[in-house]
Amino acid sequence: MLLQIADDFIASAVTAAYQLARHRKSSTLEVKDVQLHLERQWNMWIPGFGSEEIRPYKKACTTEAHKQRMALIRKTTKK
């Protein structure tokens, strides 16, 4: 069962990477094609194959409700 899931994942990743390579008019499949697919579709990064672009760390924006809860917590812990 797990082997079948892994095979399907690899097949779909290679197919999508092949389509990306074809889109950039290349006859060879490169790591950057697989990397782009995994980053965009699965939010996965291949260790050891960093891209040239620097990905900034995205800080989660805090909502107003969260700010109010944190203020209430700080207020009660000060007492």
C-alpha positions as CSV (number, residue, x, y, z in Angstrom):
1,M,0.0,0.0,0.0
2,L,2.7,2.5,1.0
3,L,4.8,1.5,-2.0
4,Q,1.9,2.2,-4.3
5,I,1.4,5.6,-2.8
6,A,5.1,6.4,-3.2
7,D,5.1,5.1,-6.8
8,D,2.1,7.3,-7.6
9,F,3.7,10.4,-6.0
10,I,6.9,9.9,-7.9
11,A,5.1,9.3,-11.2
12,S,3.0,12.4,-10.8
13,A,6.0,14.5,-9.7
14,V,8.1,13.3,-12.7
15,T,5.2,13.9,-15.1
16,A,4.7,17.5,-13.8
17,A,8.4,18.1,-13.9
18,Y,8.6,16.8,-17.5
19,Q,5.8,19.2,-18.5
20,L,7.7,22.1,-16.9
21,A,10.9,21.1,-18.8
22,R,8.9,20.9,-22.0
23,H,7.4,24.3,-21.3
24,R,10.9,25.9,-21.1
25,K,11.7,24.1,-24.4
26,S,14.2,21.7,-23.0
27,S,14.7,18.1,-24.0
28,T,16.2,17.1,-20.6
29,L,14.6,16.9,-17.2
30,E,16.6,18.9,-14.7
31,V,16.6,19.1,-10.9
32,K,15.1,22.6,-11.1
33,D,12.0,21.2,-12.8
34,V,11.4,18.7,-10.1
35,Q,12.3,21.3,-7.5
36,L,9.8,23.8,-8.9
37,H,7.0,21.3,-8.9
38,L,7.6,20.1,-5.4
39,E,7.9,23.7,-4.1
40,R,4.7,24.9,-5.7
41,Q,2.5,21.9,-5.4
42,W,3.7,20.2,-2.2
43,N,5.5,23.0,-0.4
44,M,8.6,20.8,-0.2
45,W,12.2,21.7,-0.6
46,I,15.0,19.3,-1.8
47,P,17.9,19.5,0.7
48,G,21.2,20.2,-0.9
49,F,19.7,21.7,-4.0
50,G,19.0,25.3,-3.0
51,S,17.7,27.7,-5.5
52,E,19.4,31.0,-6.4
53,E,16.6,33.0,-5.0
54,I,16.5,33.8,-1.3
55,R,13.2,32.8,0.2
56,P,12.3,35.3,3.0
57,Y,10.9,33.8,6.1
58,K,7.2,34.6,6.2
59,K,6.1,35.8,9.6
60,A,2.5,35.0,10.2
61,C,0.4,38.1,10.5
62,T,-1.3,38.4,13.8
63,T,-5.0,39.1,13.9
64,E,-6.7,41.6,16.1
65,A,-8.3,38.8,18.1
66,H,-4.9,37.3,18.8
67,K,-3.5,40.7,19.9
68,Q,-6.4,41.1,22.3
69,R,-5.9,37.6,23.8
70,M,-2.2,38.2,24.3
71,A,-2.9,41.6,25.9
72,L,-5.4,39.9,28.3
73,I,-2.8,37.2,29.1
74,R,-0.1,39.8,29.8
75,K,-2.5,41.8,31.9
76,T,-3.5,38.8,34.1
77,T,0.1,37.5,34.5
78,K,1.3,40.9,35.8
79,K,-1.1,40.8,38.8
